[in-house]
Amino acid sequence: MTDVARLHAHVLGDPDVAAHFSARAQLQAMLDVEAALAEAEAQVGIVPENCVAAIGGAARAELYDTTRLAAEATETGNPVIPVVRQLTARVAEADARAAGFVHWGATSQDVLDTGLVLQLRAAVPTIIDHLARGVRAAVAHARRYADATMAGRTWLQQATPVTFGLKAAGWTDALDRTRRRLQAALDDALVLQLGGASGTLASLGSRGPAVTEALAARLELPVPDIPWHAHRDRFAQLACALGVAAGTGGKIGRDIALLAQTEVGEAAERSAPGHGGSSTMPQKRNPVAASVALAAAGRTPGLVATILGAMVQEHERGLGGWQVEWDTLPELVVATAAGARATADAVEGLVVDTDRMRANAEASGGVLLAESIAMALAESVGKHEAHACIAAACRRAADEGRPLADVLGDDPLIARHLGPAEIARRLSVDNYLGATRDYIDRVLERIGETREGHAARS
């Protein structure tokens, strides 16, 4: 997952984020925990001060063969045991006495869990940054195209008019909610794990809480009220937030892909040499970024479900459920990062064709505004009769290939209550936008922007 063994690894992944989960990065995270543990225990008086330097000096990933460690892990059942064994051996080369204090009082899960927390702390902020970039790009579209009328679509059919600014404001709102939700879940997940064999730290006697505080301070992590070996809700909540982030990007990717269809042609990803091309069709301009966002949205639900399934762990330390997380959570982070990056790229580079939007909105010959006419007529004849009357008029317009305004003018009931000028006004796509401007303004104001592009006053 973290190398380039597959040629598409950088298409459906994020190499910068994946690097935080490489074997070398995982090893260094565990070594960082071991070194900090020795320092914390020296501070409390458990480990002699003159032993700390030797342990810290050996806690460098480049000193170890990750291939060998991986092979040894297959025999021990987890990678911490061979890491501790080799770390101890290397410390012994410099200071035999210090080697006896390596991994003092901790258990394998303490090191692997806290190491993963450190990896998550390094990796997930990139996703949050991508989401923030997507927010800024969507805000720009919401401002610029606040009044760019287009057909709204429900069930993939034209409905009533909206503006592209409203659509972009919806993207903005969702991306910002997702960003804040992911940040909160990450903050909640970034806690120290130190509980010893059964979560009591009995190996450290009465000084367990003091070591925990000192270790947390060195790693700059909060101290939980209690070790959480078998309680995986923090990771599960983070997994859910990652899945929602990928799904939000997928929704936006789907919108962009649909707008970019040849027959629609209302928006397209930025054009560049080689970008979105076809191996056989020179004219193709494929929505590549949208496809990556959609792929991430398709991959992540199963990964989230796997993390949720792994929550059911036995007693004080689980069997199997813990191991499920080792690959699943990093894979989920990397997939979500790819989707968030692609979403931001797509929205940033989106080319919008407002003329095509208007042309498509007007292509129905007025049928797009059938609800507007029905609501006006309902004031005189009631909603049910008005709806039936306008529905029949729309069918006639479609069957006869005539503009809806002409068909409406020929209907005696409609003509009795609505004159030609009122019909024309009601059939204007710009006159049936409801609270569109209010909604856009509310989103931009909350984000801290105004439609004119100035920072909103606090």
N, C-alpha and C positions, 0 to 999 in steps of 0.2 A: 504493500500500500504506500510505503513512504519512499520507494525508489522509482526508477523509470523502467521497470521490467516490462510494463505494457506501454505501447506507443501512445495510447490515449490518456496516460496518467495525468498529464498536464492539462488535458481538455476537461476531464470530469473531476479533477482535483485542484488543489492549490499548493504548488510546490513550497511556498514560503511557510504555509501552515503545516503541511505534511512534515517539513523538516523538524518541527518541534516534537514529532512522535517517532523520529528515526531511532534506531537502536542506540546510536551514540548519544542522542538527546535524552533518551530514557535512562541510559546508564548514568549520565551526568546528573540528572535529577535525583536519582537514588544516592549517588555519591555526595551530592550537596546535603541531603538529609543526614547521611552518616557523619559528615564532617561537622554539621551544625549540632548534631546530637552530642558529639564529644565535647564541643565547646560549651553547650548548655550544662552538661553534667560536670564539667570542670568548674563552671561558675557556681554550681550548687555544692561542690565539694566531693563529688563522687569519683570523678576522674582526675588524676593528678594533672596539674597545669602543664607540666613539662612533657606530657604525652600528647597534647592536642596538636602540636605542630606536625608531628610525624603522621598522624591520621589525616590531617588536612592536606599535607603535601602529597599523600598517596591518593587522594580523592579527586583524581583527574582522569577523565574518560580516555584521553589519548594514551594512557599507560596500559590499557587493557585491550585484549582481542575480543571484540564483540561476537565473532563467529564461534570462538571457543566457549564463551559464556552461554551463548544460545544452545550449543550442544549439551553443555552440562545441565542447563535448565530442564532439558527433556528428562533427565534422570531424577531431578529433585522436585519437580512439579511446580516450581516457580523460579523466576530469575534472581530473586534476592539472595538465595542461599549461595549460589556460586559467586555472586558479586561480593558477598561478605567474606567468603572463603578466600578469594583472590586478593581482596582489599587487605585482609588480615595478614596474608603472606607477604604482601608488599610492604606493609607497615613494619613487619618483623624484620625486614632487611635493614631498616633504618633504626628501629628501636624495639627490641623484643618485649620490653615491658609494656610499651604503648599498644602493641598488638593485642594484648589481653583485654584491652578496654574498647575494642571495636564493637559496635552494635550492642553496647551494654544496655541490657534491660528491655530492648525493643523486640518486636516480632516482625516477621517478613511483611505482613500486611501493613504494618505501620509505615514501613519504608516505601513499599510499592504504592500505597494509597496517597501518601503525602507527596511522593514523586510525581504521581499523576496530577495531583492538584497543582504542583508547580508547572507542569507541562500545559495544563489547561489555562493557567494564568498567563502564560506566554502566548498561547495559540488563539484563544477565543476573541481577544480584543481586535484581532484583524477582521473577524467577521463583523463585529460591532462597527468598526471603521467603514467597512464596505456598505453596511446598512445606512450609516450616516451619510456616506457619499451618495447613495441612492436617494435619500431624503432631499439633499441639496439639489440634485438634478431634477427631481420631481417638482420641487418648489418652483424652480425656474420655469418649468412648463406650465404649472398652474398659474403663475403670474402672467406669463406671455400670452397664453391661450385662454384666458378667463372668458373671453367673449367669442371664441372660435366655435361656432355652432356645428354640430355633427349629429348624426342619428344615434340615439341611444339604442341598445340592442338587448333584448331579453329572449332567452331560449334560442339564441343565434339568429333571431329575426329582428328587423327594424321595429322599434317601439315608438317612443316619443323623443323629441330633441333633447340633447344635453350639450355641453361644451367640452372640448378637449381639456380645458382647464379644470373642469369638474372631475373628469376621469383622472387627471394627474393629481388633483387634490386628494382623491381617494387613495391613490398609490402612496402619496406623502403620508397620509394619516396612518395607513396600515404599516408602512415601513418604520415610522417613528414609534408606533406602539410596539412593534416587534423588537426594535432596537432597545427600548427601555425595559421590555420584559426580559430580553436576553441578558442585559447588564445586571438586572436584579437577580436572575437565576445564577449567573456566574458569581456575583458577590456572595450569594448564599452558599455556593459550593466550595468556595475557597477557604477551607478551614483545615487546621492541623489534624492529623491522625496520630495518636500515640496512646496505646492502651495496653501494650504487652500481650501476654499469652491469651488472657480471657477478658481483657478490658478493665482490669483493676490496677495495673501497674504495680502489682505486688512485688515485682522484682526490684523496684526502686524504694521499697519500704515507704516511710512517711514522706519521702522527698519527691514522690512522683508528680504531684501537682506543681511543685517548684520547677522541676525539670521541664514539664510541659510548658509552663509560662516562658521559661528562658529559651526553649527551642522555638516556640512560636514567634518570639520577638526577633530571633536571628533570621528566621525564614519570612518574616513580615506577614504572618498569617494569624487570623483570629484563633482563639482557644475555644473549642466547643465545651459545652457544659459536661459532656460525657463522651467517651470514645464511641465511635459509630461503625465499628467493624461490620456488623450485620444489618445496619440500617442505612439503606442506600437511597433514601428519598432525595437527598440533595443532588446526587448525580442524576437521578430519574427526572427531577424537575428541570435540570439543565438540559437533559436530552429532549424533553418535551419542548422547551423553548427553542432549541436548535431545529427541531422538526417544524415548528411553526414558522421560524425564519425561512426555512427552505420552501415551505408551502406558500408563504407570502410572495417570495420571489417567483415561484412557479405561476401563481395567478397573474402577476405582472407580465411574465414571459409569455403566457398564453394570450393575454390581451395584445401584446405587441405582435406576436405571430399572426393573429387573426387580422389585425389592422394592416399587416404587410402582405396579405394575400393579393395576388395579381388583380383579382376581380374587385378588391376593395381599394387597395393602394393609398390608404390614408396616412400611413407612417411606415418608416423603414429604418433599419439599423444603419449606422454611418457606413458610407461606401469607402472602401480602400482597396488598393491592389491586392488580390489574393484573398480578401476577406469575403466569406460567404459564397465562394465560387463553387462550380460544379466540375466534376472530372470530365463531363461530356458536353454540357450545355453552356456555351459562352455567356448567355444572357442572364444566367441565374444570379440572384442576390439573396441568398438564403439567410434567414435570421439565426445566425450561429449562437450569439449570446443568449437569445431566448431559448434555444434548444438546450443549452447547458443548464439554465435555470430550471427548465422543465425536467431535465434528467435528475437534477438534485432533488426536486420535489417528488419525483417518482421513487427515488432510492431511499429517502430518509424515513418514511413511515415504518418500514420493516425494521430498520435499525432502532427506532424509538421503541417499537413494540418489544424488541429483544431486551432492551435495557429495563423496560417495565417488568418483563417476565423474570428478569434476574433479581428483582427486589425480594422475592420470597426466599429468604435465607434462614438457615437453621441455627437456633440458639445464639450463642455468642460469636461464632465464626462460621460462615457458610461453606458449603461443599458444592463447588461447580458454579454457583451463581456469581460469585466474585470473579471467577475466571472468565465468565462471559463478557464482562465489561472491558477486559484488557484490550481487545481489538475493536469491539463494537463502538465504544465511545470515541476513540480517536478517529475511526472511519466516519462516524457521524459528523464530527467536527470538520474533517477535511471535505466531505461532500457538501456540507452546508456552506463552508467557505467558498467553494467553487460556485455554488448557486448564488450566494450573496454578491460575489465579485461580478459574475455575469449579469446579474440584474442591474447593478450599478452601471456597468459598462453599457448595457443596452439603453438604459434611460438617459445616461449622459450623452450618448451619441445619436439619440433618436432624431430622425429627420421627419418633420411633420408637414403634410400637404393640406393646408386649410381649404384650398380651392376644391380638392377632391372630396374633402369632408362635406362641404356644402353641396356639391353636385350630387353626391350619394344621398344626402338628406332630402334633396328635392326631386330625386329620380322617381319617387313613388307617385308623383302627380298630386301630392297633397294628402295621400292616405296616411302618411306619418302623423298628421295632425287630426286624425279622426276623433281622438278623445277630446281635443279642444272643442271641436264642433259639437260633439255629443253633450259636453258639460254646458255649453251655451244654450243648446236646445232644451236641455233638461230643466232649465229655469222656468220654461213655459209649459212643457208637456209632461214633465216627470222623467226620472232617470231611466226607468225600464223602457218606456216607449221611445225615448230619445236614442237609447243604445240600439234598439232593434232597427229603428229608422236609419241611423247612420251606418250600421253594419250592412244593411241592404244596399245603401248607396255605394259603399265601398266595393261590394260584390259587382254591382253594375259597372262601376268605373273600371274594375279589372277585366270584366267580360267584354266590355265595349272599347277598351283601350282609350278611355277619355280621362281628362283631368277631373279630380274629385269636385272641384269648384263648379264645373259645368253640370255635373250630375246633380249636385246639391241645388243649383239654381233651377233645375227642371222639376224639382219635387215640390208640389203645392204646399205640403205641411211645413217643410223647411222654409220655403219662400215666405210663408205667412208670418214667420217669427224672426227670420234672419235675412237682412237685406244683403245685396252684393258686396257692399263695403265691409260689413261686419264679417261676412264669410271670408273675404280676402284677408282681413286682419287676423282672423282666427286661424287661417291656413298659412300664416307666415311662421317659418321655423324659428325666427328670432323673438316671437311674441309668446312663446309657450315654454319658457325656461324656469318658471316657478322661482324657487329660492336658491337657484344655482349660485348667484353671486354671493349671497349670504353664507352659503356652505363653504365656498372657497375662502372667503375672508376669515371665517371662524378657524379653519385649519391653519391658514397662514399666520394668523394672529397667535395661535397657540404655539406654533413652531418658532415664532419670533420674527416673522417676515410680514411685510405688507405687499399688496399686489403691485405697488409701484417699485418694489425692490429695496425699500429702506427697512432697516431694523425697526421692528415694532417697539413702541415705548413700553417699559415695564410698569 
